[in-house]
Amino acid sequence: MSKDPTQIILRPVITEKSTVLKDKNREVCFAVARDANKTEIKKAVEHLFKVKVADVRTQIRPGKERRVGRNSGYRPDWKKAFVRLKEGEKMIEYFEGA
């Protein structure tokens, strides 16, 4: 693997939509590096979580405008990856230590 998996997978995205996808479609959602492609994301998830990946979908999310007082700026754009696990694989749990 050319890149470190922890530099490709930045953090899980935990929202209502991602929770529903996790329960219904066996999909988990991650914020990933902007320059990572689908193959690198698949290998990183398989290496970090020891599961088999069936499919990866990605999308670039535009940054939102943020204001502090009268000053305004934009958050940076970021990349989101939806990773579908193969049938029979153990679902990834984010909070196993709790």
Secondary structure, DSSP 4 states (H G I P E B T S, - for coil): --S-HHHHEEEE---HHHHHHHHHH-EEEEEE-TT--HHHHHHHHHHHH---EEEEEEEEEPPPEEEETTEEEEPPPEEEEEEEEPTTPPPP-TTTT-
